[in-house]
Amino acid sequence: MKIRIDEDYYRWNCEWCDTENRVLWIRVHEGLTCGACHRATHLGGEMLASQEAKISAGLY
């Protein structure tokens, strides 16, 4: 999954139904849920400040 920055949001595509979603950057630590199929996507455990920096740089 690739997460892209769009102003105050992160844009990401659901790997299951291929729907593009947006989430406020402040809510990424709560996990991602697709708006179409409602499947939860986990980013791999607890998110640390260093991981958030990787997401904002598009390296995750």
Sequence and secondary structure as in RCSB ss.txt:
>XXXX:A:sequence
MKIRIDEDYYRWNCEWCDTENRVLWIRVHEGLTCGACHRATHLGGEMLASQEAKISAGLY
>XXXX:A:secstr
  EEEETTEEEEE TTT  EEEEEGGGGGG EE TTT  EE  SS   HHHHHHHHHT  
